[in-house]
Amino acid sequence: MNSAQRTELFAVLDELAHRYPDWRLGQLVANVAGWADQDVWDVEDERLLEAAKLHLAELATRSAEVRA
C-alpha cells in the first residue's frame, strides 16, 4: 500500500468513526475486517480500504433510497 492509499484508508476510517461514534477503534477495524470477510490479523490494508469504501457506498445507496 502506498502513502496515498494509506491516507485514503485513514480518511475512510475517520468517516466511519463519525458514522459509528460509539465504536472503539479496535471494534471499528475488526468490523471492517469482517466486512472484508477476513480475520483482523490477516486482512491486508487494501482489503480494509475496499470493504470500508463498499460499506460507505451501500450506506449512501440506502440513504438515497429512503429519501426517494
Secondary structure, DSSP 8 states (H G I E B T S, - for coil): --HHHHHHHHHHHHHHHHHSTTS-HHHHHHHHHHHTTS-TTT--HHHHHHHHHHHHHHHHHHHHHHH-
